[in-house]
Amino acid sequence: MRWLLFLIIVFAVLWYIRGVEEVRPGSAEDSFIGGPVKALRKAEGFEKSYIDATDERKKKMEEQLEKDSGN
């Protein structure tokens, strides 16, 4: 009778451990801070495009300055 109780406890512990390993944490977008995280992801694209546009504008200004001072 003790062995049966021991086996039931062992199987219950193993079943519990197996269930704990299967639970995966959700992504940040799925949690309560999902809205701000999505907004930050979207802002990354805007920031990159703004930096690229600024670099392009700076390059054009430098080319124009060289062209004007060269004459």
Contacts in CASP RR format, 6 or more apart in sequence:
PFRMAT RR
TARGET T0000
AUTHOR 0000-0000-0000
METHOD contacts of the structure
MODEL  1
MRWLLFLIIVFAVLWYIRGVEEVRPGSAEDSFIGGPVKALRKAEGFEKSY
IDATDERKKKMEEQLEKDSGN
28 34 0 8 1.000
28 37 0 8 1.000
29 35 0 8 1.000
29 37 0 8 1.000
29 38 0 8 1.000
END
